[in-house]
Amino acid sequence: LVPPAEGTSSTTWAIVVHGIGGRRENGYRFLPILREAGLPTMLIAYRNDRDAPPSAEGYYAFGLTEWRDVEAAVAYARANGASSVALLGESMGGGIVGQFLRRSGLRDHVSALLFDAPALDFPSIFIAQMRRLEVPLPQVLGPGGMLLFRLRTGLAIADTDVVDTVAGFDGPLFVSHGAGDRIVPVAATDAMVERRTGPIEYLRTQADHIMSFKEDPDRYRATLGAFLRSAAPARDD
C-alpha cells in the first residue's frame, strides 16, 4: 500500500492491476499522479504471477479467474477504511477489471475506472494477432485454439469480451490507448467509447502498447490528473 502525498487524504483507494506476464511494479508510472490526487494506492499481484500462487489450471485466464484477486484487494481496502475504490487496469488488467465489474458482489464500491490500452475483447485480440502474424485462416484456427484452451482449462475465451460491461459502467472513466498498438488493437477501445453514456476522458495517442505515457509524459500526467480532480474523490481533509 502506497500512501498519498503529505497533506492529502482520500477515502477512495486506487487499485492498480497490471497486464499479462507483467509485475506490480509496472504501476510505478501512475503513482505520482495518484499520490498527488490523494489516493492511497495498492499495486497488486494475481494468480500465476511470479510473486503469487499458481491457479489450479496453471494458466493466465484473461480475467476469468483473476477477477477474484481484485475482489480480495477491494475487500481489503474496504476493511481498512476505503469508502470506494478506483480500479486502474493496463492491458489484460483492463479485462480483469471488466470481469470484476461483471461478476463481483463488490462492484458497487467502484467509483471510477482508469485504463491504459485495456484488453477488453480477447477473441478479437487473438484474431487480430493471427492476422498481424499472417497466420493462414485466422477465422478458423482462432476459434480452434480457443476451443483447445477450453478443453484444457474449462474456461471459455468467448466469455472474456467485457466491452459492453465497461461501456455500461455509469461512473467516470479514464482511458488511454494508442493507434499504434500492435498487441491490443485500439478498435475495441474506440467501440467501448462510442457506447459510453457515462462521463469519460479518452486520451487517444499514436503510441504502441501501454506506451501512451512514454509518448508524452507531461500530457499524460496533466490529463489523468485533471480527470482525477474532476472525479472528486471523497477527502478526509
Disulfide bonds with the S-S distance in Angstrom:
none
